[in-house]
Amino acid sequence: ESPLSHHFYFPGLRRSVSFAMASLHRPKVKTSWTFDGEQRNVEDVEDRLEMPYGKRLRLEKLNIPDLSSEIPRMPTYLTVLDLGGCGLTSLPESINRLVNLQRLRVESNDLPEFPRSMGELANLTRLCAYGNQLSWLPEQFQRLTRLKILRLGGNKFHRRNRHEGISVIKEMSALRELYLRENPELRDIPRGIAEKPGLQIYGID
């Protein structure tokens, strides 16, 4: 076999992940980490690339503040990406290349905003962003027509800010669950959101 490999490396961690697709109907995935120059099998560390077929990538609690050079090398067939607690201060615009992404977790980071390109993640159904520095959502989020669950608790949202903060939510047609707890400056919810049919809102404190 001559597998096609996708490889990316986190310099601060000296860890690398290789994705290998065999010439079969379904891809096989090979993962490995490098510690102090010693190559180890993923079983010796922690299984961060989960089945089925390597479509879920778990990088939570790794110190990766900048993903700008890593996102372009991630496989586009990913459906779940967990970046919780990675110390992220931004998400690169290139995240829009992960066109099959269905679930994205960026909880417990330091993100002040989302890139506008996230509006192109047409398959996204769940976005968890609790515990960041977010205060507004880009208007491009109205293109997320499959997004059903949006967790925005523990941020800095309020009504009187750039792009009116969360007003774009009223245009998100598939949204069914909205979490807004622990946003101290968000004292009420705009009427267009509060009266949105089929939307269950958890908040305000």
N, C-alpha and C positions, 0 to 999 in steps of 0.2 A: 504494500500500500504506500501511496505517496500523499499523506494528509496535507491539507492546506491549513497553515497555522496562523493564528492571530496572537500577537505577543505585545504586552505592555509592561512597563517597569516603573515602580515608584521609588525614586532615588533616595528619599529620606528613610525608607524602610528596608531597602535592599531586598525587596520582594518582587517577584515577577509572576505573571500568570500567562500561561500559554493555552490557547484554544486550538484544538486540532480537529478538523473535520475530515473524517475518512471518506473514501469514495464509495459510500453506501447510501441507502435511501435515507437513513437518519444519522445525524452527526454524532461522532464520539468526541468527548472532551477530555483533554489532558491538562492537569494543573500542577504547578510546582512553585515553591518558594525558594529564595536564596538567602541564607543566613550566614554572614561572615565568610562568604566565598564558598560555602558548602551547599550543594543542591540537595533538597529534600523533597520527598513525595508529599503531596497534600495530606495524606493520611497521618503523617508525622506532625502536622501543624494543626490545621482546622479546615474543614471543607467549606470553602467560601463560594464555590461555584456549584450550585445545586442542580439536581435533576428536576424536570426531565430535560435531558440532552443539553445541559449547560445553558438554559435560557434564563436562569436566575443567578445574579451576581451579588454576593454579600460582601461589602467592604466596610461595614459599620465599625466604628471606634478605631479605625486606622487614621493616623495623622496625615491627611492628604488635603491641605488647605487650597491647593490649586490643581484643578483637573484639566486645564486647557490643553495640555499635551497628551493626556491619557484618553479622554473621551473619543477623539478621532480614531484611536486604535482599538476601541471596544467593538465586539461583533454586533452588527446591526440586528441580529436575530434575538437579542436580549428582550425578554418580556417583563422582567422584574429587576430593579436596581435599588440596592439598599446602601445609602450613603449617610446613615444616621451617625451622629457624633464623630464626624471626620475633621472637625475644625474648619469647615468650608467657609470662606468669606465671599465666594461668588460661584456661579455656575456659568460655564462658557456657552456662548451662542451655538457652538457646535453640537450641543446636546440634541439638537433637532435631527441629527443623523440617526438617532436611535428610534427609527420609525415604527418599530414593533413594540415599543415600550408600553406596557399596560399599567404597571404600578411603579411609582417612584417615591422613595422615602428619603427625606433630607432633614429629619428631625434632629434637634439639639446641635445645631450649627450656628454660624454667625452671618447668615445671609441677609443683606439689607434689601434685596430685590430679586425677582426672577428675570431671566433673559426673555426678551420679546419672542425669540425663536421657539420658546416652549409652546406657543400657540400652534405650532406645526406638528405636535405629537398627537396625531389624530386618533390613535388607539388608546390613549391614556384614560383609564377608568378610575384610578385612585391616586391622590396626591396627598402625602402626609408631610407637613412642614411645621409641626409643633416646635416651639422653643427656638425661634430665630429672631432677627431684627426687622422683620418685614413690616412695612407700613402701607404698601399699595400693591395692586395687581395690575399688570399691563393689560391694555384693552384687547390685545391679541388672544387673551384667554377665552374670549367668546367663541373662538374656533374649536375649543375642546368639547366637541359635541357628544363625546362618549363619557366624559368625566362624571362619575356618580357620587364620589366621596371626596370631600375637600376638608382637610384638617389644618386649621390656621390658628389654633390656640397658642397662648404664650408668646405673642408677638407684639407689635406696636401699632396695630391698625387703629385709625380713628377717622371720622367722617370728613373733617376739614383738612385735607392734605392733597398731595399731588394725585391727579386723575381721580379725585374723590375716593381714594382708598379702595373700597371693595365694590363700588357701584357696578363693575363689569359682571358681577355674579348674577345679576338679574337677567343677563343675556345667555347664561350657560344652560342650555335647554335640557340636558340630561341629569343635571345635579339633583341628588336626592337627600344627601346628608352633608350638613355644613357645621363645622365645629369652630367656635369663636371664643371659647372661654379663655380667661386670663389675658385679655387685651384691655388693660385698665382705662385707656383713653376712648375706647369704643363704648359709649354710654347708651346708645340705641342703634337700631338697625334700620337702614333706609327702607321706606315703605315698599319700594319695588322688589326688594329682597324678602322682607318679612311676609309679603302677601303672595309670594311666588308659589303657584300650585304644585303640590307634591313634594315640596321641600321641607325637610325636618331640620330645624336649627337648634344647635346645642350651645347656649350662651344667651344672653350676656350675664356676666357675674353680677 
